[in-house]
Amino acid sequence: MAEIIQKDGTWVFDGDALRLTPGRDKNVSLLRRELGELLVPLAALAGISFEQGKKSGRLRLRLRDGADPLLHATGGRLTEPHDPYQLLVESDRYGVAEYFVDEVRNALLLDQVPSGPVDAYLLPGPSVPLSVSAGDGVASFDGERVRLEWKWQAEDAKSAAGPRTLPLADIVAVEWQPTVGLENGHLRFTVRAAPSKVPPKYDPNAVELWGFKKDPLMALVAAAVQARLPHPAARTALEDARPADETATPPSPPAAEDDHDALLRRLRELGELHRSGVLTDEEFTLAKQAVLKRM
């Protein structure tokens, strides 16, 4: 057995699986703490590495494509503080980290674990029921249905329609996108026979995210739903087996959005967030200046 204990967390390898437990240090992200302990079977691993730094290093696990619904739902967009498959290692434990890597690599070689994609999830995803409040709404999932409720900051198009319930059978895809720069993030559900093309701000099947502390927790809802949808490999196989319809008209590419109009709309959105108290005076001024520089 190999074990490494750090403030950032504890990793234990028993030859068959890795047990990843987040630390209790205040710097450990809210997402990792809420996700809790993960049991990663050896068969789900594509590799492991250790990167040394002057003051600290980092252990990284690389999972096989399609093994974890959390990684699939977030599309590789989880940043380092929130990634449960990274561990911060203090400099006096570099030797332990290197030994840990050797043990896992030797096991991968002995068991001849392939590094290619898998055709079924090897991790169960977050446990349910769960509920997350962030951005303009609250997303809850009980394993059978998603419920979306709107905060007072939500657009009238959402608030007027009231809470929304989406049965799992009606959901065909889920997407989590973090806030990047001036672009808001979102958690969006694609519903069968009713795909939405409107921005998440107005989409009744999406929660818009503004870059605050609890935003990453929406990834837990995305992963829990993803774990209960057909695996991507199964959907691909079904699409490959479906006969081509020669009479079908290919979808038209989305129209390019005028950059100037997009920036003007962004300024209006920032003004609304400032007036409603979501953005402070300083935050609003900095964000507005950044938009004006792009015009």
N, C-alpha and C positions, 0 to 999 in steps of 0.2 A: 504494500500500500504506500502511496505517496501523498503527502499533505503539505500545504503551505497556508499559514495563518497570517493575515495582514489586517490593518485597520480597515482597508477597503473591502475585505471579505475573506472567506476561507474556501479553498478548493481542495477536495479530497478525491483521489482516484484509487479504486479498489481492483482494477484490472478489467472490470466489465462496464463501468460507468463512472462519470464524474459528477460529484455532488458540489454544486456551486451555491454558497450561502453568502448573501450580502452582509457587509459589516454594519456596525452600529455607529460608526463615525458620522459626525454631522455633515461631512462632505459627500457621503454616499447619496446618490440621487433618489428622489421620491419614487421614481418609476421602478428602480431596482428594489427598493424596500417593499413597495406594494406587490411586486412580482413574487418576491420571496425566494425560497430555496428551489433550485432547479436540479433535476436529475437527468443528465444527458448521457444516453447510452453510447457506448463506443462506436456502434454502427452508424451513429449520426454524425461522426466527426470526419472532416476532410483533412484536418491538420491542426497543428499547434505551433506557436512561435513565442519567443521571448526577446524583447527589445530593451537593451540597456540604455540608461541615461546617466547623466552626472549625479543627479540626486535621487532619481527613482527610475524604475523600469516598468515594463508592462507585459503581462502575459496575455496572449490573444488566442482564442479558439476560432477555428474556421469550420463552420458546419456545412454539410453537404446541401446542395440546392434542394429545396422542397422538404427539408427535414423538420423545420420549425415554423409553425404558423405565424409567430411573432415577426421573424425576419422576413417572411413572405409578405405579410400585411404592411410592413413599414418600408419594404423595398430597399433595404440597406440605408435608410435615411436616419437611423438612430445615431446620434452623435456620441462621442466617447463617454461623457458622464452617465449616459443612460443605457449604454450597451452592456447587457449582463454577461457577455462573453469576453470581457476584458477585466483584468485585475491589476491594480496598481501595486507595484512591489518596491519596498524600501531597499536601499542599496546594500544593507547588511544581510539581505536574504537572496542575493543574486545566485549564490551557489545552490540554494534550495530550489529556486525557480528553474535553473538549468537541469537539475536532477529530475524535477517534475516533468519537464518537457521530454527528457530522454525516456522516462518510464512510459509516457503516453505514446510516444512515437514507436517504441519497441512493441507495445501492445498492438498498435495499428498494423505493423509489419507482420507480427506473428499471426494475427487473426485475418490478415490479408483483406482488410477493410478497403473497399474501393472508395475513391474520392469523388466519383461522379454523382449526378442527381439521383434522388430516390422517387418512388412513385406513390409514397404514402407518408403522412406525417409520422415522425418518430418521437415527437414531443407532444403532449396533450394541449398545450396552450394554457392561458390563465384560467383559474377556476371561476365558476359562476355560482350564484348570481353576483353581478358587480354593477356599480353605478359610478359615473364620473361626471363632475360638474366643471366645465371649463368653457372659455369663449362665450358664445351666445346661447348655449344650451346645456342640458343634462342628458347624457346617453346612458341607458340602462339595458342590460341584457341578462335574461334568465335561462338561456340555453335554448329557448324556443322562439322568442320574439325580442325585437329591439324596440325600445320606447324612447322617443325623443320629446323632451319638454323644453320650452323656450324661456329664457330670462328676459328681463325688461329691456335689455340692450338689443334684443333681436329685432330684425326688420319686421314691418307690419305684415309683409307677405307671409311670414312664418307665424307670427303671433296670432293673426286673425284666424288661421286654420286650426290653432290649438295643438295640443299634444298629438304626436303621431306614433302609431304602432305598426311595425313592420314584421310580419311573420317570417321566420327563417326560410320557409319554403319559397317566399317571394324575392329573396335577396340572391342576386347572381354574382355580386362582387362587392368588395369593401376596399376603401383606399384611405390611408392616413398620410397626411402631408404636413410636415412641420412648418412653422413660420420661418422664412428666410429673408433677412433684410426687411424691405418694405412690403414684401408679399406675405399676406396672411396665410396661415395653414388651415387644414380642415380634416374632418372625418366625414367621409361620404359613402353612402350605400347606393349601389346601383340596383334598382328594383326591376323585376321581370316585367316586360311589356310597357315600362314607363321610364325609359332612360331620360335623364335630365341633362340639359345643355346649359342651364343657367349657372351663374357663379354661386359658390357655396353660401355666400351671404344671403341669397334669396331662395336657395334650394331647400324645400321642406324635408329632404332626405339627407341633409348634411348639417354638421355643426361647424361653424367658422371659428378658427382659433387665432388668437392675437399675440402669441408669444409670451404668455405668462407662465408661472411656475407649474401649474397643474396641466398645461397643454399635453406634455408627453404621456400623461396617464390615459388619454384617449386611445393611445396605441394598444392598451390592454383590451379595450372593448373591440378594437379592430381585430386583434389576434384571437380573441375568444370566439368571435363570429367566424373568422377565417378557418379556424380549426374544425368547424362544423359544416363548412361548405365542401363540395367535391374537391379533391386534390387537383391542383393545376395539371398534373400529368394525365389524370383521368379525363379532364375536359379536353386536353389536346388530342388524346386518342379518339375521343368521340368526334371531334371536328374533322380529324383526318379520315375517319370512316364514313362521314356524311358525304353523299354524292354531291358533286358541284352542280349548281343551278346555272346553266349557261344563259338563261334569260334574265338572271338577276342583275340589277343595275348596281355597279360598284358605288359605295358611299362617297359622297362629295367631300373633298377636304374642307376642314373648317376655315371660314374666312379669316384672313389676317386682321388682327385688331390694330386700329390706328394708335400708334404710340402716344401721340399728343392727347388724344381723347382718354386713353387709359390713365395717363398721369393726372389729367383734370379730375377724373372720377376718383382717383386715389386721394387727391387733395380734399374732395368733398367728404370722403369716408373718414379721413383724419379729423376733419372739422366736426363731424358728427360724434366721433369717439371723444373728442376734447370737450364738446358741449355736454355730453352725458356723464362726464367725470371719469371715463375709462383711462384717458391719457392726462397726465399732469401738464401744466404749462410748459415745463422744460422739455418733456417728452414730445409734446406737440410741436414745439419750435424746432427741435432737432430733426424730427421726421419731415416737417414741412420744408426745411432747408434742403434736405437730401433729395426730395422730389423736385424742387425748383431747379436744382443743379442739373437735373436730367432733361429739363424742358428746353 
